[in-house]
Each structure stands twice: as structure tokens, then as C-alpha cells.
Amino acid sequence: MKGIQMTQTENNQTWFTLTEAKTYTRLSESLLRQAIAKGRLKTTRSSENGGKLLFRREWLDEMLLREVSND
């Protein structure tokens, strides 16, 4: 996709930064952060000292599926 910086093709990507997660899910940063705070979205950091937020594709997909099934 043009304008998206990913290290692999979108279909094969395993880990996403917050910016990439926003693009993949089509949700805003604030909604993703709310989901994290409410325990609806798993995340990790790129380093022990508070590096970038990282998301596994599976975690994003699980959150999206839960949100859809709750509607």
C-alpha cells in the first residue's frame, strides 16, 4: 500500500507499530489506546525501558472480532 511503511508485505506482517496498527484496523490512535487501557487489546513494548508499542496481528484481529460480535 502506498504511504504505509512496513518491513514486510501487509499480508505477511506479524508485528505492527501503533501507526501501522491504526492503518490496519482503520481505528484512531485514541481508540486503540482506550482498548489497551480497558484490557481489550494486548500490546508489548520494543524495549524494557518503554520503547514503541508493538501489536501482533493476531491481537489486533482478536480485538476487532470481539468488537464486531459485541455489536
Summary of the structure (lengths in Angstrom):
residues: 71
radius of gyration: 12.1
end to end distance: 29.5
largest distance: 37.1
contacts: 157
relative contact order: 0.18
helix: 48%
strand: 13%
